[in-house]
Amino acid sequence: MIEILQNKANLDKIEFNATEKGECLGRCAGTMQGDTFVFDELECDEFFVDGLVRALLNLLELKGIEKARFDFDEGETLARLRRWGFVKNAEKTIDNIAAFFDENKNCTKF
């Protein structure tokens, strides 16, 4: 069974990992910068993109954080985030995580 859980051992960043039987299959991480969470790592197969990013966004929303930004240059990672609907503007931001979840209820891209 695959689990997507927060990696609480990483004290430098907020990180979620997708694991199966102890093997890390993917990770998503970032840090707070002011009132905005900045995603700066996404290492996984296409299958895990939606689950990892949504898990981290959910944690942020539960902690009262409203804004997120994806700090990736043009390339495959940013293209994946666009395909899954996380990046929709030139600033690569989600200005209201709760509203994002209201407008993007489920993963239907894969």
Helices and strands as residue ranges (DSSP letters): E 2-6, E 14-20, E 23-33, E 36-44, H 46-62, E 67-70, H 76-83, E 93-94, H 97-103
